[in-house]
Amino acid sequence: YMPEMDGIETLATLQERYPQVRVIAMSGKPSTHLPVMEELGAYRVLKKPFGIEELYGALEELKKAA
């Protein structure tokens, strides 16, 4: 858990201040957070716990999409 704001608030702030930044979000509650995070512009949302291979895969997809 994040101490000052949750992931959705962080993502909203990032999109407001830096709309060009692409975000790979991580969530322990993907069933409820996934639609909101995608709506706020998350490129991908990884479900915790995830393996390093899944993170690398998401980074490669992001790199190819750039």
C-alpha positions in Angstrom: 0.0 0.0 0.0 1.2 3.5 -0.8 1.3 5.9 2.1 0.1 9.2 0.7 -2.1 8.3 -2.4 -3.1 5.1 -4.0 -2.1 3.9 -7.4 -5.2 5.3 -9.1 -4.6 8.7 -7.7 -0.9 8.5 -8.7 -1.8 7.5 -12.2 -4.4 10.3 -12.5 -1.8 12.8 -11.3 0.8 11.5 -13.7 -1.6 11.7 -16.6 -2.6 15.3 -15.6 1.0 16.5 -15.3 2.8 14.3 -17.9 0.3 13.0 -20.4 3.0 11.8 -22.7 4.4 9.4 -20.1 3.4 5.7 -20.6 2.8 3.8 -17.4 2.9 0.1 -16.6 0.9 -0.1 -13.4 0.9 -2.9 -10.8 -2.1 -3.8 -8.7 -3.0 -6.2 -6.0 -6.7 -5.6 -6.9 -6.7 -5.8 -10.7 -10.4 -6.8 -11.0 -11.5 -3.5 -9.5 -8.6 -1.3 -10.5 -7.9 -2.5 -14.0 -10.8 -0.7 -15.8 -10.1 2.5 -13.9 -6.3 2.4 -14.6 -6.9 1.6 -18.2 -9.3 4.6 -18.5 -6.6 6.8 -16.9 -4.2 5.8 -19.5 -2.2 2.9 -18.1 -0.5 1.0 -20.9 -0.6 -2.3 -19.0 -1.7 -3.3 -15.5 0.3 -6.2 -14.0 -1.4 -8.3 -11.4 0.6 -8.8 -8.2 2.4 -11.1 -7.7 4.0 -11.2 -11.1 7.2 -12.6 -12.3 10.1 -10.8 -13.8 9.3 -12.3 -17.2 5.9 -10.7 -17.2 7.5 -7.3 -16.4 10.1 -7.7 -19.1 7.4 -8.7 -21.5 5.4 -5.6 -20.7 8.5 -3.5 -21.2 9.2 -5.0 -24.5 5.7 -4.4 -25.7 5.9 -0.8 -24.6 9.3 -0.4 -26.4 7.8 -1.8 -29.7 4.8 0.4 -29.4 6.9 3.6 -29.1 
